[in-house]
Structures are given as structure tokens and as C-alpha cells.
Amino acid sequence: MTAWFKVGVGIVFFLLGLGYLYRPSLIERMNAFVRETFFNDAHLALDRHKWGVFFLLVSLLFLFLGYAALNGAV
């Protein structure tokens, strides 16, 4: 994976995590679109804080890996 791809994935997960925490209505609309493949209503309603924190942590991991690869540290 390239460094820019890792940074891009990190930003996507960061925005998804913030969406789960602060804009659940936006996530509910996305959920209606991809319900059969990725999401479940029970997870959205009951576990939104858990998923939000998970996506924020994954975004930090990808952002760090991308940053480190861009600077030649890894």
C-alpha cells in the first residue's frame, strides 16, 4: 500500500467515526443505502459509540502509518 492510500483510508475512517459519534442521522441514511452488505440496525442503534471509537482508532492507525511512510520512518 502506498503512503497516500494509507492517509486516505485513515481520513475516511476518521470521518466515519465522527459521523457515528456526532451525526447518527447521516449514518442512518448511509445505513439505508448499504444495509444488506455492511450494517445492521441493531449495531447502529445499540453500539454507535463503540463503532465510533473503533473507526477513530483505525483512522489514527492508518494516519500514523501513512505519515511514517511519507517521512521514511518505516
Secondary structure, DSSP 8 states (H G I E B T S, - for coil): --HHHHHHHHHHHHHHHHHHHH-HHHHHHHHHHSTTTT--HHHHHHSHHHHHHHHHHHHHHHHHHHHHHHHT--
